[in-house]
Amino acid sequence: MKEDSQVIAKNDRKTIRAWAMYDWSNSAYSLVIASAIFPAYYNSITTTDAGSKITVFGLEIENTAAYSINLGIAFGIIALVSPLLSSISDYYSNQKRFMQFFCYLGAIGCSSLFFFDGPEMVHFGLAFMMLATIGYSGSIVFYNSYLPAIATEDQQDKVSARGYAFGYIGSTTLLLLNLAAILNQEALGIEDGSLLPRISFLLTGIWWFGFAQVTFRKLPKGIYSKTRTERKFLLNGYRELAKIWERLNTEPKLKMYLMSFFFYIMGVQTVMFMAASFGEKEVGMGMTELIITILLLEYVGIIGAFLFAWISKKTGNLQALTIAVTIWIFVCIGSYFIQTAFHFYIAGFFIGMVMGGIQSLSRSTYAKFIPKTENNAGYFSFFDVCEKLAMMCGLVMWGFMDNLTGSMRNSIIALAIWFSIGLILLMVVRKLEKQEKAAIA
C-alpha cells in the first residue's frame, strides 16, 4: 500500500513561519511552567514551618529534589516510548498527528496545575507537571524531524535559530502578561496569593493549544511518502535505534558528537529546569525577582541565538559550540559562589547568551552530520532519545545530590564536570572533522 505523495517545498517562507510558530506556542511551557513561575510557586507551596521536606509515596525528601527527580522520570518515560511512536508515525507517515497528541496532552497538563493549591495536593501537582513535561518533550521529537524536510542544509542554522527566537518572543510575551498581573495583585483586589500563579498555568495551556493550530494548519501530515509492506512494525523504532547505533561505528565523528552532546546538554537542560528553584531556595529570591531574571535570560537569548548562528557561519558549527560550552563551564564555576540577586542577574545574562545558541546549533549541527536519508524521523528520534536520557540523568543526579547534601550548590559542581567532559569530546570531534577534510582533499 502506498501513501499519497507528499512534496514539501524547502525554504518556503510560509511553511518555515508555521513551523517556527510551534516554538512560539510550546515555549510557554518551558518558560512559565518549567523555568519561571511554577518552580517558585511549587517551592513556596511545599515549604512549611517544619521545613522543606515533603513526603512522596512514603519517602521523606527535599521538595526541590522531588521536583527534579520527577522531571527526570518524565524525560526517561518519553525516551523509552518515543522509538515506538516514531515507528508508528514513520509507518503511516503521520508525524503531525503524533505531534498534535503530545501538544494537547501537555496543554491539559499545564491547565490542570490550576488546581494545585496547597501542600496536601503535592502528588497532584507533581503528576500534572510530569504530564505537561511528557507532552512537551514528546511533541518536540516530531517537531525537530521536520527541520531537514523544510529547509536546505545551508539554511538550517538560520531556520533553527528562527524557531528558538519565535519561542523566546512568544513565551516572554505570555510571561510579561502574567508578571503584570502578579505585580498588580492588590490593585486587582485579589487576596489569594496563589490564584494568579495558578491562573498563569491555565493560560499557558490555552496559549500552547491555541497558537499550535497555526502550525498544524500548514505543516503536511507526514514528512515523506513510503510503501507500507511490513506488518510487524511496532518494534521498528527500537530496531532503527539499534541500526543507527551500529551505523555510528562507521561514522566516528557523528558518534563522538552525540557523546559530547549527551554530556553538555545534561548541564544545559538541568540549568534550564532548576535555575529558578536554585534562586528561590539558595539565594532567597522572590517570584517577581525570578521572573525578571528569566525575562533577562530570554531576551538576551534571542540575541545569543543569532549571535552564535553568525559565529557558526564565520568559524563553523563546532568552533561556535566549543565557545558556548567553554562559557557554560565558567558560568557554573561562578554560580557556585552566588550570594545575592544581583549575582544571579549576572549569571542569568551569560546563561541567556549561550542558552539559545547552544540548543539551536546542536540541532542544526546534528542535521548536517546525519547521512542523507529519508528516515529523518528515525535519526531525530535517536537524537531525542540521547537528549532525554541525558536530561533524565542530569535531573535525577541533581536531585540525588540536593537531597543527600541539603544544598543545590553541590549539584553545580556536577554541572561543571558534565560540561568539561562535553568540551573534551567536542574537541575530539573537531579533530576528526579536520581529518575527514584532509582525507577528501
C-alpha positions in Angstrom: 0.0 0.0 0.0 1.4 3.3 -1.0 0.8 6.7 0.7 -0.2 9.6 -1.5 2.9 11.6 -2.5 3.7 14.5 -0.2 6.1 17.0 -1.6 7.4 19.6 0.8 8.9 22.7 -0.8 12.1 23.5 1.1 12.8 27.1 2.3 9.2 28.1 1.8 8.6 31.1 4.0 5.0 30.2 5.0 6.0 26.7 5.9 9.0 27.8 7.9 6.9 30.5 9.7 4.3 28.0 10.6 6.9 25.5 11.8 8.6 28.2 14.0 5.2 29.1 15.5 5.2 25.8 17.3 8.2 27.1 19.2 6.1 30.2 20.0 3.3 28.1 21.4 5.1 25.3 23.3 7.9 27.5 24.8 5.2 28.9 27.1 5.5 25.6 29.0 9.3 25.7 29.2 9.3 29.3 30.4 6.2 29.8 32.6 5.9 26.2 33.9 9.4 24.8 33.8 11.6 27.9 34.3 9.9 30.8 36.0 6.6 30.7 37.9 5.8 27.1 38.7 9.2 26.2 40.4 9.0 29.3 42.7 5.3 28.6 43.3 6.0 24.9 44.0 8.7 25.7 46.5 6.6 28.2 48.4 3.6 25.8 48.5 5.6 22.9 49.7 7.7 24.7 52.2 6.1 24.9 55.7 7.2 25.9 59.2 8.5 22.4 59.6 10.9 22.9 56.7 11.3 22.0 53.0 10.9 18.2 53.4 7.9 16.6 51.8 6.6 13.0 51.9 6.2 11.4 48.5 5.0 7.8 48.4 6.0 7.3 52.0 9.5 8.7 51.5 10.7 12.0 53.1 12.6 14.0 50.6 13.7 17.6 49.9 10.9 19.4 47.9 13.4 20.5 45.2 14.9 17.0 45.0 11.4 15.5 44.4 10.7 18.1 41.8 14.0 17.4 39.9 13.6 13.7 40.1 10.0 13.9 38.9 11.1 15.8 35.8 13.9 13.3 35.2 11.4 10.4 35.3 9.2 12.2 32.8 12.1 12.6 30.3 13.0 8.9 30.9 9.5 7.9 30.0 9.5 9.8 26.8 12.9 8.4 25.9 11.5 4.9 26.4 8.4 5.3 24.3 9.5 7.7 21.6 11.0 4.9 19.4 7.7 3.1 19.4 5.8 6.2 18.5 8.4 7.1 15.7 7.8 3.6 14.3 4.1 4.1 14.1 4.4 7.6 12.7 7.0 6.6 10.2 4.9 3.6 9.0 1.8 5.7 8.5 3.7 8.9 7.6 1.6 10.9 10.1 4.2 12.8 12.2 1.9 15.7 12.6 -0.8 13.6 14.3 1.5 12.4 17.0 2.9 16.0 17.4 -0.7 17.1 18.0 -1.4 14.3 20.5 1.5 15.3 22.7 0.8 19.0 22.3 -2.7 18.5 23.6 -1.5 16.2 26.4 0.9 18.9 27.5 -1.6 21.7 27.3 -4.0 19.7 29.5 -1.2 19.0 32.0 -0.4 22.7 32.2 -4.0 23.8 32.6 -4.7 21.2 35.3 -2.0 22.7 37.5 -4.6 25.4 38.2 -6.0 23.0 40.9 -2.7 22.6 42.7 -3.5 25.0 45.6 -1.9 23.5 48.7 0.8 21.2 50.1 -1.7 18.4 50.5 -2.0 18.4 46.7 1.7 17.9 46.1 1.1 14.5 44.4 -1.4 16.1 42.1 1.0 18.9 41.3 3.9 16.6 40.5 1.7 14.3 38.4 0.4 17.0 36.1 3.8 18.6 36.0 5.0 15.2 34.7 2.1 15.1 32.2 3.0 18.5 30.9 6.6 17.6 30.6 5.9 14.4 28.7 3.6 16.3 26.3 6.3 19.0 25.7 9.2 16.6 25.1 7.1 14.1 23.1 5.9 16.8 20.6 9.5 18.1 20.2 10.5 14.7 18.7 8.2 15.2 15.7 8.7 18.9 15.6 12.5 18.6 15.2 12.1 15.9 12.5 10.6 18.5 10.1 13.7 20.7 10.0 15.7 18.8 7.3 12.4 18.4 5.4 11.5 22.1 5.2 15.0 23.7 4.9 18.1 23.0 2.8 21.3 22.4 4.7 22.7 25.9 4.1 19.6 27.4 5.7 19.1 25.0 8.6 21.1 27.1 11.1 19.1 30.2 10.3 15.8 28.4 10.4 16.6 26.6 13.6 17.6 29.9 15.2 14.4 31.5 14.0 12.4 28.8 15.7 14.2 29.5 19.0 13.7 33.2 18.5 10.0 32.7 18.0 9.9 30.7 21.1 11.7 33.4 23.2 9.4 36.1 21.9 6.2 34.2 22.3 6.9 32.8 25.8 8.2 36.1 27.2 5.1 37.8 25.9 2.9 35.5 28.0 5.3 35.8 31.0 5.1 39.6 30.8 1.3 39.4 30.9 1.5 37.1 34.0 4.1 39.4 35.6 1.9 42.5 35.1 -1.0 40.7 36.8 1.2 39.5 39.7 2.6 42.9 40.3 -0.9 44.4 40.4 -2.5 41.8 42.6 -3.5 44.3 45.2 -4.9 46.7 42.6 -7.0 43.9 41.2 -8.4 43.2 44.7 -7.1 39.6 44.8 -6.3 38.4 48.3 -5.5 34.8 47.5 -1.7 34.8 46.8 -1.9 31.5 44.9 -4.6 32.5 42.5 -2.7 34.5 39.9 0.2 31.9 39.6 -2.4 29.2 39.1 -4.2 31.3 36.5 -0.9 31.6 34.7 -0.7 27.8 34.5 -4.2 27.7 33.0 -3.3 30.4 30.5 -0.2 28.5 29.5 -2.2 25.5 28.5 -4.6 27.7 26.5 -1.8 29.6 24.8 0.0 26.3 23.8 -3.1 24.7 22.4 -4.3 27.9 20.6 -1.1 29.0 18.8 -0.2 25.4 17.8 -3.2 25.5 15.5 -1.2 27.8 13.2 1.5 25.1 12.9 -0.9 22.3 12.4 -2.9 24.0 9.6 0.2 24.5 7.4 2.6 21.5 8.1 1.9 18.4 6.0 0.6 15.2 7.6 3.9 13.4 7.1 7.5 14.1 6.1 7.8 11.7 3.2 5.9 9.0 1.4 6.8 5.4 1.7 5.4 2.0 0.7 4.0 0.0 3.7 4.7 -3.7 3.3 5.8 -4.8 6.8 3.1 -5.6 9.3 5.3 -6.2 12.3 6.3 -2.6 12.5 5.8 -1.7 16.2 9.4 -2.5 17.2 10.9 -0.8 14.1 11.8 2.3 16.1 13.9 0.2 18.5 15.4 -1.7 15.6 16.2 1.6 13.9 17.9 2.8 17.0 20.0 -0.3 17.1 20.8 0.1 13.4 21.8 3.7 13.9 23.9 2.8 16.8 25.7 0.2 14.7 26.0 2.7 11.9 27.7 5.1 14.3 30.6 2.6 14.5 31.4 3.5 10.9 30.8 7.3 11.5 33.2 8.2 14.4 32.6 11.9 14.0 28.8 11.6 14.4 29.2 9.1 17.3 31.7 11.4 19.1 29.4 14.4 18.6 26.5 12.6 20.1 28.6 11.6 23.1 29.7 15.2 23.6 26.1 16.4 23.1 25.0 13.9 25.8 27.2 15.4 28.5 26.9 19.2 27.7 23.1 19.0 27.2 22.8 17.4 30.6 24.2 20.6 32.0 22.2 22.9 29.7 18.8 21.4 30.4 19.4 20.9 34.1 20.2 24.6 34.4 17.0 25.5 32.5 14.8 23.4 34.7 16.4 24.1 38.1 17.7 27.7 37.9 14.5 29.2 39.4 14.5 26.6 42.2 18.1 27.5 43.0 17.4 31.2 43.0 14.4 30.8 45.3 15.9 28.3 47.7 19.6 29.2 47.8 19.5 32.9 47.2 16.2 33.7 48.7 14.7 35.5 45.7 11.0 36.1 45.3 8.8 35.2 42.4 9.0 38.7 40.9 12.8 38.7 41.0 12.9 35.3 39.4 10.5 36.3 36.7 12.7 39.4 35.9 15.8 37.1 35.8 14.1 34.7 33.4 13.0 37.6 31.2 16.5 38.9 31.1 17.7 35.4 30.2 15.1 35.0 27.4 15.6 38.4 25.7 19.4 38.0 25.8 18.8 34.5 24.5 17.3 36.0 21.3 20.5 37.9 20.7 22.5 34.8 21.6 20.8 32.5 19.2 21.5 34.7 16.2 25.0 35.6 17.5 26.0 32.0 17.6 24.4 31.4 14.2 26.6 34.2 12.9 29.7 32.8 14.7 29.0 29.4 13.2 28.8 30.9 9.8 32.1 32.6 10.2 34.0 29.8 12.1 31.9 26.7 11.7 29.4 25.0 13.9 31.9 23.1 16.0 34.0 26.1 16.9 30.9 28.0 17.9 29.7 25.1 20.1 33.2 25.0 21.7 32.9 28.6 22.6 29.5 28.1 24.0 30.4 25.1 26.2 33.5 26.9 27.5 31.3 29.8 28.6 29.0 27.4 30.3 31.9 26.0 32.4 32.8 29.5 33.6 29.1 30.2 34.4 29.0 27.0 36.6 32.1 28.0 38.5 30.8 31.5 39.1 27.3 30.3 40.0 28.6 28.2 42.9 29.5 31.5 44.7 26.2 33.3 44.0 25.0 35.0 47.2 22.7 37.9 46.1 20.1 38.6 43.5 22.5 40.8 41.6 24.9 37.9 41.2 22.0 35.8 40.0 21.2 38.5 37.4 24.8 38.5 36.1 24.7 34.7 35.8 21.3 35.0 34.0 22.8 37.3 31.4 25.6 34.9 30.5 23.3 31.9 30.6 20.9 33.6 28.2 23.7 34.5 25.8 24.6 30.8 25.4 21.3 29.0 26.1 19.6 29.6 22.8 22.8 29.5 20.8 23.9 26.1 22.0 20.4 24.5 21.6 19.9 25.9 18.1 23.4 24.9 16.9 23.2 21.5 18.5 20.0 20.7 16.5 21.3 22.1 13.2 24.8 20.5 13.6 23.2 17.1 14.0 21.0 17.7 11.0 24.2 18.4 9.0 26.1 15.4 10.3 23.4 12.7 9.7 23.8 10.8 6.4 21.4 11.5 3.5 18.3 9.5 4.3 14.5 9.5 4.0 14.4 8.3 7.7 14.7 11.8 9.2 12.3 10.8 12.0 14.4 7.8 12.9 17.6 9.8 13.2 16.0 12.6 15.1 14.3 10.0 17.3 17.8 8.8 18.2 19.0 12.3 18.8 16.0 13.0 21.0 16.4 9.8 23.0 20.0 10.8 23.6 18.9 14.2 24.8 16.0 12.9 27.0 18.3 10.2 28.6 20.8 13.0 29.3 18.1 15.2 30.9 16.9 12.2 33.0 20.4 11.5 34.2 21.2 15.2 34.9 17.9 15.9 36.8 18.0 12.7 38.8 21.6 13.2 39.7 20.9 16.9 40.7 18.0 15.8 42.9 20.0 13.0 44.5 22.9 15.4 45.4 20.4 18.0 46.6 18.7 15.5 48.9 21.9 14.0 50.0 23.7 17.2 50.9 20.7 19.5 51.6 22.2 22.1 49.2 21.8 22.6 45.4 25.2 24.4 45.4 26.9 21.0 45.5 24.9 19.9 42.4 26.6 22.8 40.5 29.9 21.0 40.8 28.4 18.1 38.9 27.3 20.6 36.2 30.8 21.9 35.7 32.1 18.3 35.3 29.5 17.4 32.7 30.3 20.5 30.6 34.0 19.8 30.9 33.6 16.2 29.6 31.4 17.5 26.8 34.1 20.1 25.9 36.8 17.5 25.7 34.7 15.2 23.5 33.8 18.2 21.3 37.5 18.9 20.7 37.9 15.3 19.6 35.0 15.9 17.1 36.8 18.9 15.7 40.0 16.8 15.3 38.0 14.1 13.4 36.4 16.7 11.1 39.8 18.1 10.2 41.0 14.5 9.4 37.9 14.0 7.2 38.6 17.2 5.3 42.2 16.3 4.9 41.3 12.9 3.5 38.9 14.4 1.0 41.5 17.0 -0.1 
